[in-house]
Amino acid sequence: MMDDNDEIKMISCLEDCGCPEKSIEQFLLYRKENEIKKQMSLLHRHRYDLLDILHDDQRKIDCLEYIIYRIEKGEKI
């Protein structure tokens, strides 16, 4: 069982990870009910969401890098 200080730290960490308030509330409920598999599922879902965002942003950066490369080489775009 978490004490109040542990719960505050957990909430802070989940907020820092960008978890929505509703997900944090659900996570804490699962924690109180000792539903570890549900906690893990929620965390994995958020992780996959963040990875999707990261991959989308990486594709955007790759496009910008290509444009920069072409301009630096003096090529027309």
N, CA, C and O atoms as a Tripos MOL2 file, in Angstrom:
@<TRIPOS>MOLECULE
protein
  308   307    77     0     0
PROTEIN
NO_CHARGES

@<TRIPOS>ATOM
      1 N           0.8410   -1.1870    0.0000 N.3       1 MET1
      2 CA          0.0000    0.0000    0.0000 C.3       1 MET1
      3 C           0.8810    1.2430    0.0000 C.2       1 MET1
      4 O           1.8930    1.3040    0.6970 O.2       1 MET1
      5 N           0.4820    2.2220   -0.7860 N.am      2 MET2
      6 CA          1.2520    3.4630   -0.8690 C.3       2 MET2
      7 C           0.8480    4.3940    0.2560 C.2       2 MET2
      8 O          -0.3280    4.5010    0.6040 O.2       2 MET2
      9 N           1.8420    5.0660    0.8190 N.am      3 ASP3
     10 CA          1.4940    6.1370    1.7480 C.3       3 ASP3
     11 C           1.2710    7.4040    0.9320 C.2       3 ASP3
     12 O           1.4880    7.4130   -0.2800 O.2       3 ASP3
     13 N           0.8400    8.4700    1.5930 N.am      4 ASP4
     14 CA          0.4980    9.7100    0.8890 C.3       4 ASP4
     15 C           1.6760   10.2710    0.0940 C.2       4 ASP4
     16 O           1.4980   10.7770   -1.0140 O.2       4 ASP4
     17 N           2.8720   10.1790    0.6610 N.am      5 ASN5
     18 CA          4.0640   10.6940   -0.0090 C.3       5 ASN5
     19 C           4.3570    9.9080   -1.2880 C.2       5 ASN5
     20 O           4.6980   10.4890   -2.3170 O.2       5 ASN5
     21 N           4.2190    8.5730   -1.2130 N.am      6 ASP6
     22 CA          4.4330    7.7370   -2.3970 C.3       6 ASP6
     23 C           3.4050    8.0560   -3.4770 C.2       6 ASP6
     24 O           3.7390    8.1010   -4.6610 O.2       6 ASP6
     25 N           2.1690    8.2750   -3.0740 N.am      7 GLU7
     26 CA          1.1260    8.5820   -4.0460 C.3       7 GLU7
     27 C           1.3950    9.9290   -4.7140 C.2       7 GLU7
     28 O           1.1910   10.0700   -5.9190 O.2       7 GLU7
     29 N           1.8440   10.9060   -3.9550 N.am      8 ILE8
     30 CA          2.1800   12.2210   -4.5140 C.3       8 ILE8
     31 C           3.3130   12.0850   -5.5280 C.2       8 ILE8
     32 O           3.2660   12.6850   -6.6020 O.2       8 ILE8
     33 N           4.3250   11.2970   -5.1850 N.am      9 LYS9
     34 CA          5.4410   11.0700   -6.1080 C.3       9 LYS9
     35 C           4.9600   10.3690   -7.3750 C.2       9 LYS9
     36 O           5.3820   10.7200   -8.4770 O.2       9 LYS9
     37 N           4.0820    9.3830   -7.2270 N.am     10 MET10
     38 CA          3.5550    8.6410   -8.3710 C.3      10 MET10
     39 C           2.7530    9.5690   -9.2770 C.2      10 MET10
     40 O           2.9090    9.5360  -10.4980 O.2      10 MET10
     41 N           1.9050   10.3870   -8.6890 N.am     11 ILE11
     42 CA          1.1100   11.3330   -9.4700 C.3      11 ILE11
     43 C           2.0280   12.3000  -10.2230 C.2      11 ILE11
     44 O           1.8160   12.5640  -11.4060 O.2      11 ILE11
     45 N           3.0300   12.8170   -9.5490 N.am     12 SER12
     46 CA          3.9740   13.7420  -10.1690 C.3      12 SER12
     47 C           4.6880   13.0860  -11.3460 C.2      12 SER12
     48 O           4.8460   13.7000  -12.4010 O.2      12 SER12
     49 N           5.1070   11.8660  -11.1680 N.am     13 CYS13
     50 CA          5.8050   11.1340  -12.2300 C.3      13 CYS13
     51 C           4.8810   10.9030  -13.4220 C.2      13 CYS13
     52 O           5.2850   11.0920  -14.5690 O.2      13 CYS13
     53 N           3.6470   10.4960  -13.1530 N.am     14 LEU14
     54 CA          2.6840   10.2700  -14.2350 C.3      14 LEU14
     55 C           2.3730   11.5700  -14.9740 C.2      14 LEU14
     56 O           2.2240   11.5700  -16.1960 O.2      14 LEU14
     57 N           2.2750   12.6700  -14.2420 N.am     15 GLU15
     58 CA          2.0650   13.9750  -14.8810 C.3      15 GLU15
     59 C           3.2570   14.3370  -15.7590 C.2      15 GLU15
     60 O           3.0920   14.8150  -16.8810 O.2      15 GLU15
     61 N           4.4720   14.1040  -15.2320 N.am     16 ASP16
     62 CA          5.6860   14.3920  -16.0010 C.3      16 ASP16
     63 C           5.7470   13.5650  -17.2820 C.2      16 ASP16
     64 O           6.3370   13.9900  -18.2750 O.2      16 ASP16
     65 N           5.1350   12.3870  -17.2530 N.am     17 CYS17
     66 CA          5.0970   11.5130  -18.4330 C.3      17 CYS17
     67 C           4.0170   11.9310  -19.4160 C.2      17 CYS17
     68 O           3.8930   11.3490  -20.4940 O.2      17 CYS17
     69 N           3.2410   12.9330  -19.0500 N.am     18 GLY18
     70 CA          2.1950   13.4250  -19.9350 C.3      18 GLY18
     71 C           0.8990   12.6410  -19.8710 C.2      18 GLY18
     72 O           0.0620   12.7480  -20.7670 O.2      18 GLY18
     73 N           0.7280   11.8560  -18.8230 N.am     19 CYS19
     74 CA         -0.5190   11.0910  -18.6860 C.3      19 CYS19
     75 C          -1.6790   12.0410  -18.4210 C.2      19 CYS19
     76 O          -1.5650   12.9450  -17.5930 O.2      19 CYS19
     77 N          -2.7930   11.8430  -19.1170 N.am     20 PRO20
     78 CA         -3.9730   12.6680  -18.8500 C.3      20 PRO20
     79 C          -4.4990   12.4180  -17.4350 C.2      20 PRO20
     80 O          -4.2930   11.3490  -16.8620 O.2      20 PRO20
     81 N          -5.1740   13.4150  -16.8900 N.am     21 GLU21
     82 CA         -5.6940   13.3190  -15.5270 C.3      21 GLU21
     83 C          -6.5770   12.0850  -15.3400 C.2      21 GLU21
     84 O          -6.5000   11.4090  -14.3150 O.2      21 GLU21
     85 N          -7.4110   11.7990  -16.3340 N.am     22 LYS22
     86 CA         -8.2990   10.6410  -16.2500 C.3      22 LYS22
     87 C          -7.5020    9.3370  -16.1450 C.2      22 LYS22
     88 O          -7.8750    8.4390  -15.3910 O.2      22 LYS22
     89 N          -6.4200    9.2370  -16.8940 N.am     23 SER23
     90 CA         -5.5690    8.0440  -16.8350 C.3      23 SER23
     91 C          -4.8880    7.9170  -15.4790 C.2      23 SER23
     92 O          -4.7440    6.8160  -14.9480 O.2      23 SER23
     93 N          -4.4700    9.0470  -14.9250 N.am     24 ILE24
     94 CA         -3.8330    9.0240  -13.6060 C.3      24 ILE24
     95 C          -4.8240    8.5430  -12.5560 C.2      24 ILE24
     96 O          -4.4890    7.7190  -11.7060 O.2      24 ILE24
     97 N          -6.0400    9.0630  -12.6210 N.am     25 GLU25
     98 CA         -7.0700    8.6280  -11.6730 C.3      25 GLU25
     99 C          -7.3280    7.1320  -11.8090 C.2      25 GLU25
    100 O          -7.4610    6.4220  -10.8120 O.2      25 GLU25
    101 N          -7.3960    6.6590  -13.0530 N.am     26 GLN26
    102 CA         -7.6380    5.2330  -13.2900 C.3      26 GLN26
    103 C          -6.4710    4.3990  -12.7680 C.2      26 GLN26
    104 O          -6.6750    3.3510  -12.1560 O.2      26 GLN26
    105 N          -5.2570    4.8660  -13.0090 N.am     27 PHE27
    106 CA         -4.0670    4.1660  -12.5310 C.3      27 PHE27
    107 C          -4.0930    4.0230  -11.0080 C.2      27 PHE27
    108 O          -3.8240    2.9480  -10.4730 O.2      27 PHE27
    109 N          -4.4180    5.1140  -10.3220 N.am     28 LEU28
    110 CA         -4.4530    5.0790   -8.8610 C.3      28 LEU28
    111 C          -5.5570    4.1570   -8.3510 C.2      28 LEU28
    112 O          -5.3830    3.4770   -7.3400 O.2      28 LEU28
    113 N          -6.6800    4.1350   -9.0420 N.am     29 LEU29
    114 CA         -7.7530    3.2100   -8.6730 C.3      29 LEU29
    115 C          -7.2870    1.7700   -8.8370 C.2      29 LEU29
    116 O          -7.5030    0.9410   -7.9530 O.2      29 LEU29
    117 N          -6.6500    1.4710   -9.9600 N.am     30 TYR30
    118 CA         -6.1100    0.1230  -10.1710 C.3      30 TYR30
    119 C          -5.0940   -0.2220   -9.0880 C.2      30 TYR30
    120 O          -5.0290   -1.3600   -8.6230 O.2      30 TYR30
    121 N          -4.3070    0.7670   -8.6960 N.am     31 ARG31
    122 CA         -3.2880    0.5210   -7.6570 C.3      31 ARG31
    123 C          -3.9530    0.1680   -6.3230 C.2      31 ARG31
    124 O          -3.5230   -0.7560   -5.6330 O.2      31 ARG31
    125 N          -4.9940    0.9030   -5.9710 N.am     32 LYS32
    126 CA         -5.7020    0.6220   -4.7190 C.3      32 LYS32
    127 C          -6.3620   -0.7500   -4.7380 C.2      32 LYS32
    128 O          -6.4780   -1.4100   -3.7050 O.2      32 LYS32
    129 N          -6.7990   -1.1770   -5.9390 N.am     33 GLU33
    130 CA         -7.4590   -2.4690   -6.0870 C.3      33 GLU33
    131 C          -6.4680   -3.5970   -6.3680 C.2      33 GLU33
    132 O          -6.8640   -4.7420   -6.5840 O.2      33 GLU33
    133 N          -5.1720   -3.2600   -6.3630 N.am     34 ASN34
    134 CA         -4.1010   -4.2130   -6.6270 C.3      34 ASN34
    135 C          -4.2620   -4.8880   -7.9980 C.2      34 ASN34
    136 O          -3.9970   -6.0800   -8.1480 O.2      34 ASN34
    137 N          -4.6930   -4.1200   -8.9770 N.am     35 GLU35
    138 CA         -4.8900   -4.5970  -10.3460 C.3      35 GLU35
    139 C          -3.6350   -4.2720  -11.1630 C.2      35 GLU35
    140 O          -3.6320   -3.3550  -11.9840 O.2      35 GLU35
    141 N          -2.5900   -5.0300  -10.9260 N.am     36 ILE36
    142 CA         -1.2910   -4.7520  -11.5410 C.3      36 ILE36
    143 C          -1.3520   -4.8840  -13.0620 C.2      36 ILE36
    144 O          -0.7820   -4.0530  -13.7700 O.2      36 ILE36
    145 N          -2.0230   -5.8970  -13.5710 N.am     37 LYS37
    146 CA         -2.1090   -6.0680  -15.0280 C.3      37 LYS37
    147 C          -2.8030   -4.8780  -15.6810 C.2      37 LYS37
    148 O          -2.4100   -4.4490  -16.7660 O.2      37 LYS37
    149 N          -3.8120   -4.3530  -15.0420 N.am     38 LYS38
    150 CA         -4.5090   -3.1880  -15.5880 C.3      38 LYS38
    151 C          -3.6280   -1.9460  -15.5180 C.2      38 LYS38
    152 O          -3.6490   -1.1150  -16.4270 O.2      38 LYS38
    153 N          -2.8560   -1.8170  -14.4460 N.am     39 GLN39
    154 CA         -1.9120   -0.7040  -14.3400 C.3      39 GLN39
    155 C          -0.9060   -0.7710  -15.4860 C.2      39 GLN39
    156 O          -0.6470    0.2210  -16.1660 O.2      39 GLN39
    157 N          -0.3500   -1.9570  -15.6810 N.am     40 MET40
    158 CA          0.6540   -2.1320  -16.7250 C.3      40 MET40
    159 C           0.0650   -1.8640  -18.1050 C.2      40 MET40
    160 O           0.7180   -1.2560  -18.9530 O.2      40 MET40
    161 N          -1.1490   -2.3090  -18.3280 N.am     41 SER41
    162 CA         -1.8080   -2.0720  -19.6070 C.3      41 SER41
    163 C          -1.9750   -0.5750  -19.8640 C.2      41 SER41
    164 O          -1.7180   -0.1000  -20.9710 O.2      41 SER41
    165 N          -2.3960    0.1520  -18.8650 N.am     42 LEU42
    166 CA         -2.5630    1.5930  -18.9890 C.3      42 LEU42
    167 C          -1.2250    2.2640  -19.3050 C.2      42 LEU42
    168 O          -1.1530    3.1320  -20.1750 O.2      42 LEU42
    169 N          -0.1710    1.8640  -18.6000 N.am     43 LEU43
    170 CA          1.1460    2.4500  -18.8230 C.3      43 LEU43
    171 C           1.6780    2.1050  -20.2120 C.2      43 LEU43
    172 O           2.2590    2.9570  -20.8840 O.2      43 LEU43
    173 N           1.4830    0.8660  -20.6400 N.am     44 HIS44
    174 CA          1.9450    0.4610  -21.9700 C.3      44 HIS44
    175 C           1.1930    1.2270  -23.0660 C.2      44 HIS44
    176 O           1.7940    1.6360  -24.0600 O.2      44 HIS44
    177 N          -0.0990    1.4200  -22.8900 N.am     45 ARG45
    178 CA         -0.8730    2.1840  -23.8670 C.3      45 ARG45
    179 C          -0.3320    3.6020  -23.9980 C.2      45 ARG45
    180 O          -0.1700    4.1140  -25.1060 O.2      45 ARG45
    181 N          -0.0550    4.2290  -22.8650 N.am     46 HIS46
    182 CA          0.4700    5.6010  -22.9050 C.3      46 HIS46
    183 C           1.8580    5.6150  -23.5610 C.2      46 HIS46
    184 O           2.1770    6.5200  -24.3320 O.2      46 HIS46
    185 N           2.6620    4.6250  -23.2530 N.am     47 ARG47
    186 CA          3.9940    4.5240  -23.8600 C.3      47 ARG47
    187 C           3.8830    4.4170  -25.3770 C.2      47 ARG47
    188 O           4.6120    5.0970  -26.0990 O.2      47 ARG47
    189 N           2.9800    3.5740  -25.8670 N.am     48 TYR48
    190 CA          2.7900    3.4310  -27.3090 C.3      48 TYR48
    191 C           2.2980    4.7320  -27.9360 C.2      48 TYR48
    192 O           2.7140    5.0890  -29.0390 O.2      48 TYR48
    193 N           1.4200    5.4360  -27.2400 N.am     49 ASP49
    194 CA          0.9450    6.7330  -27.7330 C.3      49 ASP49
    195 C           2.1050    7.7130  -27.8730 C.2      49 ASP49
    196 O           2.2120    8.4260  -28.8710 O.2      49 ASP49
    197 N           2.9780    7.7400  -26.8560 N.am     50 LEU50
    198 CA          4.1380    8.6330  -26.9110 C.3      50 LEU50
    199 C           5.0810    8.2420  -28.0410 C.2      50 LEU50
    200 O           5.6340    9.1110  -28.7150 O.2      50 LEU50
    201 N           5.2690    6.9450  -28.2540 N.am     51 LEU51
    202 CA          6.1320    6.4920  -29.3410 C.3      51 LEU51
    203 C           5.5580    6.8780  -30.7010 C.2      51 LEU51
    204 O           6.3060    7.2410  -31.6090 O.2      51 LEU51
    205 N           4.2420    6.8030  -30.8470 N.am     52 ASP52
    206 CA          3.6180    7.2260  -32.1010 C.3      52 ASP52
    207 C           3.8960    8.6980  -32.3700 C.2      52 ASP52
    208 O           4.2140    9.0800  -33.4970 O.2      52 ASP52
    209 N           3.7770    9.5170  -31.3410 N.am     53 ILE53
    210 CA          4.0620   10.9440  -31.4740 C.3      53 ILE53
    211 C           5.5280   11.1600  -31.8480 C.2      53 ILE53
    212 O           5.8500   11.9640  -32.7230 O.2      53 ILE53
    213 N           6.4010   10.4300  -31.1720 N.am     54 LEU54
    214 CA          7.8390   10.5310  -31.4390 C.3      54 LEU54
    215 C           8.1520   10.1610  -32.8830 C.2      54 LEU54
    216 O           8.9210   10.8520  -33.5510 O.2      54 LEU54
    217 N           7.5590    9.0780  -33.3630 N.am     55 HIS55
    218 CA          7.8190    8.6370  -34.7320 C.3      55 HIS55
    219 C           7.2790    9.6380  -35.7470 C.2      55 HIS55
    220 O           7.9250    9.9030  -36.7620 O.2      55 HIS55
    221 N           6.1120   10.1910  -35.4830 N.am     56 ASP56
    222 CA          5.5710   11.2290  -36.3700 C.3      56 ASP56
    223 C           6.4960   12.4400  -36.4170 C.2      56 ASP56
    224 O           6.7770   12.9760  -37.4890 O.2      56 ASP56
    225 N           6.9630   12.8640  -35.2500 N.am     57 ASP57
    226 CA          7.8760   14.0090  -35.1960 C.3      57 ASP57
    227 C           9.2030   13.6920  -35.8880 C.2      57 ASP57
    228 O           9.7900   14.5680  -36.5230 O.2      57 ASP57
    229 N           9.6790   12.4540  -35.7720 N.am     58 GLN58
    230 CA         10.9240   12.0760  -36.4400 C.3      58 GLN58
    231 C          10.7740   12.1490  -37.9540 C.2      58 GLN58
    232 O          11.6950   12.5800  -38.6480 O.2      58 GLN58
    233 N           9.6140   11.7290  -38.4760 N.am     59 ARG59
    234 CA          9.3720   11.8360  -39.9190 C.3      59 ARG59
    235 C           9.3860   13.3020  -40.3590 C.2      59 ARG59
    236 O           9.8990   13.6240  -41.4310 O.2      59 ARG59
    237 N           8.8300   14.1780  -39.5420 N.am     60 LYS60
    238 CA          8.8340   15.6060  -39.8620 C.3      60 LYS60
    239 C          10.2600   16.1470  -39.8850 C.2      60 LYS60
    240 O          10.6260   16.9210  -40.7690 O.2      60 LYS60
    241 N          11.0570   15.7330  -38.9070 N.am     61 ILE61
    242 CA         12.4570   16.1700  -38.8520 C.3      61 ILE61
    243 C          13.2110   15.6540  -40.0720 C.2      61 ILE61
    244 O          14.0130   16.3830  -40.6570 O.2      61 ILE61
    245 N          12.9650   14.4130  -40.4590 N.am     62 ASP62
    246 CA         13.6170   13.8500  -41.6420 C.3      62 ASP62
    247 C          13.2850   14.6620  -42.8910 C.2      62 ASP62
    248 O          14.1580   14.9090  -43.7230 O.2      62 ASP62
    249 N          12.0310   15.0750  -43.0230 N.am     63 CYS63
    250 CA         11.6380   15.9070  -44.1700 C.3      63 CYS63
    251 C          12.3710   17.2400  -44.1570 C.2      63 CYS63
    252 O          12.8630   17.6940  -45.1900 O.2      63 CYS63
    253 N          12.4430   17.8640  -42.9890 N.am     64 LEU64
    254 CA         13.1750   19.1260  -42.8830 C.3      64 LEU64
    255 C          14.6510   18.9460  -43.2130 C.2      64 LEU64
    256 O          15.2400   19.7790  -43.9030 O.2      64 LEU64
    257 N          15.2410   17.8820  -42.7340 N.am     65 GLU65
    258 CA         16.6510   17.6050  -43.0120 C.3      65 GLU65
    259 C          16.8950   17.4360  -44.5060 C.2      65 GLU65
    260 O          17.9180   17.8790  -45.0270 O.2      65 GLU65
    261 N          15.9500   16.7930  -45.1930 N.am     66 TYR66
    262 CA         16.0690   16.6160  -46.6380 C.3      66 TYR66
    263 C          16.0300   17.9640  -47.3550 C.2      66 TYR66
    264 O          16.8250   18.2170  -48.2600 O.2      66 TYR66
    265 N          15.1070   18.8200  -46.9480 N.am     67 ILE67
    266 CA         15.0110   20.1510  -47.5580 C.3      67 ILE67
    267 C          16.2880   20.9450  -47.2980 C.2      67 ILE67
    268 O          16.8290   21.5700  -48.2110 O.2      67 ILE67
    269 N          16.7640   20.9230  -46.0680 N.am     68 ILE68
    270 CA         18.0050   21.6280  -45.7100 C.3      68 ILE68
    271 C          19.1650   21.1000  -46.5510 C.2      68 ILE68
    272 O          19.9540   21.8810  -47.0820 O.2      68 ILE68
    273 N          19.2680   19.8000  -46.6690 N.am     69 TYR69
    274 CA         20.3390   19.1750  -47.4610 C.3      69 TYR69
    275 C          20.2910   19.6710  -48.9140 C.2      69 TYR69
    276 O          21.3150   20.0490  -49.4830 O.2      69 TYR69
    277 N          19.0890   19.6620  -49.5040 N.am     70 ARG70
    278 CA         18.9510   20.0720  -50.9050 C.3      70 ARG70
    279 C          19.3290   21.5460  -51.0690 C.2      70 ARG70
    280 O          19.9990   21.9110  -52.0360 O.2      70 ARG70
    281 N          18.9010   22.3930  -50.1280 N.am     71 ILE71
    282 CA         19.2420   23.8200  -50.2260 C.3      71 ILE71
    283 C          20.7400   24.0220  -50.0830 C.2      71 ILE71
    284 O          21.3320   24.7920  -50.8390 O.2      71 ILE71
    285 N          21.3650   23.3420  -49.1280 N.am     72 GLU72
    286 CA         22.8080   23.4800  -48.9290 C.3      72 GLU72
    287 C          23.5940   22.9980  -50.1490 C.2      72 GLU72
    288 O          24.6880   23.5010  -50.4080 O.2      72 GLU72
    289 N          23.0720   22.0590  -50.8860 N.am     73 LYS73
    290 CA         23.7320   21.5530  -52.0920 C.3      73 LYS73
    291 C          23.4480   22.4420  -53.3010 C.2      73 LYS73
    292 O          23.9650   22.2100  -54.3940 O.2      73 LYS73
    293 N          22.6190   23.4620  -53.0870 N.am     74 GLY74
    294 CA         22.2940   24.3840  -54.1580 C.3      74 GLY74
    295 C          21.2810   23.8340  -55.1440 C.2      74 GLY74
    296 O          21.1480   24.3480  -56.2540 O.2      74 GLY74
    297 N          20.5780   22.8090  -54.7490 N.am     75 GLU75
    298 CA         19.5790   22.1970  -55.6160 C.3      75 GLU75
    299 C          18.2590   22.9490  -55.4970 C.2      75 GLU75
    300 O          17.9340   23.5250  -54.4590 O.2      75 GLU75
    301 N          17.5130   22.9220  -56.5930 N.am     76 LYS76
    302 CA         16.1930   23.5310  -56.5740 C.3      76 LYS76
    303 C          15.2300   22.5840  -55.8610 C.2      76 LYS76
    304 O          15.3480   21.3600  -55.9220 O.2      76 LYS76
    305 N          14.2910   23.2030  -55.1970 N.am     77 ILE77
    306 CA         13.2770   22.4140  -54.4770 C.3      77 ILE77
    307 C          11.9450   22.5790  -55.1550 C.2      77 ILE77
    308 O          10.9520   22.0020  -54.7130 O.2      77 ILE77
@<TRIPOS>BOND
     1     1     2 1
     2     2     3 1
     3     3     4 2
     4     3     5 am
     5     5     6 1
     6     6     7 1
     7     7     8 2
     8     7     9 am
     9     9    10 1
    10    10    11 1
    11    11    12 2
    12    11    13 am
    13    13    14 1
    14    14    15 1
    15    15    16 2
    16    15    17 am
    17    17    18 1
    18    18    19 1
    19    19    20 2
    20    19    21 am
    21    21    22 1
    22    22    23 1
    23    23    24 2
    24    23    25 am
    25    25    26 1
    26    26    27 1
    27    27    28 2
    28    27    29 am
    29    29    30 1
    30    30    31 1
    31    31    32 2
    32    31    33 am
    33    33    34 1
    34    34    35 1
    35    35    36 2
    36    35    37 am
    37    37    38 1
    38    38    39 1
    39    39    40 2
    40    39    41 am
    41    41    42 1
    42    42    43 1
    43    43    44 2
    44    43    45 am
    45    45    46 1
    46    46    47 1
    47    47    48 2
    48    47    49 am
    49    49    50 1
    50    50    51 1
    51    51    52 2
    52    51    53 am
    53    53    54 1
    54    54    55 1
    55    55    56 2
    56    55    57 am
    57    57    58 1
    58    58    59 1
    59    59    60 2
    60    59    61 am
    61    61    62 1
    62    62    63 1
    63    63    64 2
    64    63    65 am
    65    65    66 1
    66    66    67 1
    67    67    68 2
    68    67    69 am
    69    69    70 1
    70    70    71 1
    71    71    72 2
    72    71    73 am
    73    73    74 1
    74    74    75 1
    75    75    76 2
    76    75    77 am
    77    77    78 1
    78    78    79 1
    79    79    80 2
    80    79    81 am
    81    81    82 1
    82    82    83 1
    83    83    84 2
    84    83    85 am
    85    85    86 1
    86    86    87 1
    87    87    88 2
    88    87    89 am
    89    89    90 1
    90    90    91 1
    91    91    92 2
    92    91    93 am
    93    93    94 1
    94    94    95 1
    95    95    96 2
    96    95    97 am
    97    97    98 1
    98    98    99 1
    99    99   100 2
   100    99   101 am
   101   101   102 1
   102   102   103 1
   103   103   104 2
   104   103   105 am
   105   105   106 1
   106   106   107 1
   107   107   108 2
   108   107   109 am
   109   109   110 1
   110   110   111 1
   111   111   112 2
   112   111   113 am
   113   113   114 1
   114   114   115 1
   115   115   116 2
   116   115   117 am
   117   117   118 1
   118   118   119 1
   119   119   120 2
   120   119   121 am
   121   121   122 1
   122   122   123 1
   123   123   124 2
   124   123   125 am
   125   125   126 1
   126   126   127 1
   127   127   128 2
   128   127   129 am
   129   129   130 1
   130   130   131 1
   131   131   132 2
   132   131   133 am
   133   133   134 1
   134   134   135 1
   135   135   136 2
   136   135   137 am
   137   137   138 1
   138   138   139 1
   139   139   140 2
   140   139   141 am
   141   141   142 1
   142   142   143 1
   143   143   144 2
   144   143   145 am
   145   145   146 1
   146   146   147 1
   147   147   148 2
   148   147   149 am
   149   149   150 1
   150   150   151 1
   151   151   152 2
   152   151   153 am
   153   153   154 1
   154   154   155 1
   155   155   156 2
   156   155   157 am
   157   157   158 1
   158   158   159 1
   159   159   160 2
   160   159   161 am
   161   161   162 1
   162   162   163 1
   163   163   164 2
   164   163   165 am
   165   165   166 1
   166   166   167 1
   167   167   168 2
   168   167   169 am
   169   169   170 1
   170   170   171 1
   171   171   172 2
   172   171   173 am
   173   173   174 1
   174   174   175 1
   175   175   176 2
   176   175   177 am
   177   177   178 1
   178   178   179 1
   179   179   180 2
   180   179   181 am
   181   181   182 1
   182   182   183 1
   183   183   184 2
   184   183   185 am
   185   185   186 1
   186   186   187 1
   187   187   188 2
   188   187   189 am
   189   189   190 1
   190   190   191 1
   191   191   192 2
   192   191   193 am
   193   193   194 1
   194   194   195 1
   195   195   196 2
   196   195   197 am
   197   197   198 1
   198   198   199 1
   199   199   200 2
   200   199   201 am
   201   201   202 1
   202   202   203 1
   203   203   204 2
   204   203   205 am
   205   205   206 1
   206   206   207 1
   207   207   208 2
   208   207   209 am
   209   209   210 1
   210   210   211 1
   211   211   212 2
   212   211   213 am
   213   213   214 1
   214   214   215 1
   215   215   216 2
   216   215   217 am
   217   217   218 1
   218   218   219 1
   219   219   220 2
   220   219   221 am
   221   221   222 1
   222   222   223 1
   223   223   224 2
   224   223   225 am
   225   225   226 1
   226   226   227 1
   227   227   228 2
   228   227   229 am
   229   229   230 1
   230   230   231 1
   231   231   232 2
   232   231   233 am
   233   233   234 1
   234   234   235 1
   235   235   236 2
   236   235   237 am
   237   237   238 1
   238   238   239 1
   239   239   240 2
   240   239   241 am
   241   241   242 1
   242   242   243 1
   243   243   244 2
   244   243   245 am
   245   245   246 1
   246   246   247 1
   247   247   248 2
   248   247   249 am
   249   249   250 1
   250   250   251 1
   251   251   252 2
   252   251   253 am
   253   253   254 1
   254   254   255 1
   255   255   256 2
   256   255   257 am
   257   257   258 1
   258   258   259 1
   259   259   260 2
   260   259   261 am
   261   261   262 1
   262   262   263 1
   263   263   264 2
   264   263   265 am
   265   265   266 1
   266   266   267 1
   267   267   268 2
   268   267   269 am
   269   269   270 1
   270   270   271 1
   271   271   272 2
   272   271   273 am
   273   273   274 1
   274   274   275 1
   275   275   276 2
   276   275   277 am
   277   277   278 1
   278   278   279 1
   279   279   280 2
   280   279   281 am
   281   281   282 1
   282   282   283 1
   283   283   284 2
   284   283   285 am
   285   285   286 1
   286   286   287 1
   287   287   288 2
   288   287   289 am
   289   289   290 1
   290   290   291 1
   291   291   292 2
   292   291   293 am
   293   293   294 1
   294   294   295 1
   295   295   296 2
   296   295   297 am
   297   297   298 1
   298   298   299 1
   299   299   300 2
   300   299   301 am
   301   301   302 1
   302   302   303 1
   303   303   304 2
   304   303   305 am
   305   305   306 1
   306   306   307 1
   307   307   308 2
@<TRIPOS>SUBSTRUCTURE
     1 MET1         2 RESIDUE 1 A MET
     2 MET2         6 RESIDUE 1 A MET
     3 ASP3        10 RESIDUE 1 A ASP
     4 ASP4        14 RESIDUE 1 A ASP
     5 ASN5        18 RESIDUE 1 A ASN
     6 ASP6        22 RESIDUE 1 A ASP
     7 GLU7        26 RESIDUE 1 A GLU
     8 ILE8        30 RESIDUE 1 A ILE
     9 LYS9        34 RESIDUE 1 A LYS
    10 MET10       38 RESIDUE 1 A MET
    11 ILE11       42 RESIDUE 1 A ILE
    12 SER12       46 RESIDUE 1 A SER
    13 CYS13       50 RESIDUE 1 A CYS
    14 LEU14       54 RESIDUE 1 A LEU
    15 GLU15       58 RESIDUE 1 A GLU
    16 ASP16       62 RESIDUE 1 A ASP
    17 CYS17       66 RESIDUE 1 A CYS
    18 GLY18       70 RESIDUE 1 A GLY
    19 CYS19       74 RESIDUE 1 A CYS
    20 PRO20       78 RESIDUE 1 A PRO
    21 GLU21       82 RESIDUE 1 A GLU
    22 LYS22       86 RESIDUE 1 A LYS
    23 SER23       90 RESIDUE 1 A SER
    24 ILE24       94 RESIDUE 1 A ILE
    25 GLU25       98 RESIDUE 1 A GLU
    26 GLN26      102 RESIDUE 1 A GLN
    27 PHE27      106 RESIDUE 1 A PHE
    28 LEU28      110 RESIDUE 1 A LEU
    29 LEU29      114 RESIDUE 1 A LEU
    30 TYR30      118 RESIDUE 1 A TYR
    31 ARG31      122 RESIDUE 1 A ARG
    32 LYS32      126 RESIDUE 1 A LYS
    33 GLU33      130 RESIDUE 1 A GLU
    34 ASN34      134 RESIDUE 1 A ASN
    35 GLU35      138 RESIDUE 1 A GLU
    36 ILE36      142 RESIDUE 1 A ILE
    37 LYS37      146 RESIDUE 1 A LYS
    38 LYS38      150 RESIDUE 1 A LYS
    39 GLN39      154 RESIDUE 1 A GLN
    40 MET40      158 RESIDUE 1 A MET
    41 SER41      162 RESIDUE 1 A SER
    42 LEU42      166 RESIDUE 1 A LEU
    43 LEU43      170 RESIDUE 1 A LEU
    44 HIS44      174 RESIDUE 1 A HIS
    45 ARG45      178 RESIDUE 1 A ARG
    46 HIS46      182 RESIDUE 1 A HIS
    47 ARG47      186 RESIDUE 1 A ARG
    48 TYR48      190 RESIDUE 1 A TYR
    49 ASP49      194 RESIDUE 1 A ASP
    50 LEU50      198 RESIDUE 1 A LEU
    51 LEU51      202 RESIDUE 1 A LEU
    52 ASP52      206 RESIDUE 1 A ASP
    53 ILE53      210 RESIDUE 1 A ILE
    54 LEU54      214 RESIDUE 1 A LEU
    55 HIS55      218 RESIDUE 1 A HIS
    56 ASP56      222 RESIDUE 1 A ASP
    57 ASP57      226 RESIDUE 1 A ASP
    58 GLN58      230 RESIDUE 1 A GLN
    59 ARG59      234 RESIDUE 1 A ARG
    60 LYS60      238 RESIDUE 1 A LYS
    61 ILE61      242 RESIDUE 1 A ILE
    62 ASP62      246 RESIDUE 1 A ASP
    63 CYS63      250 RESIDUE 1 A CYS
    64 LEU64      254 RESIDUE 1 A LEU
    65 GLU65      258 RESIDUE 1 A GLU
    66 TYR66      262 RESIDUE 1 A TYR
    67 ILE67      266 RESIDUE 1 A ILE
    68 ILE68      270 RESIDUE 1 A ILE
    69 TYR69      274 RESIDUE 1 A TYR
    70 ARG70      278 RESIDUE 1 A ARG
    71 ILE71      282 RESIDUE 1 A ILE
    72 GLU72      286 RESIDUE 1 A GLU
    73 LYS73      290 RESIDUE 1 A LYS
    74 GLY74      294 RESIDUE 1 A GLY
    75 GLU75      298 RESIDUE 1 A GLU
    76 LYS76      302 RESIDUE 1 A LYS
    77 ILE77      306 RESIDUE 1 A ILE
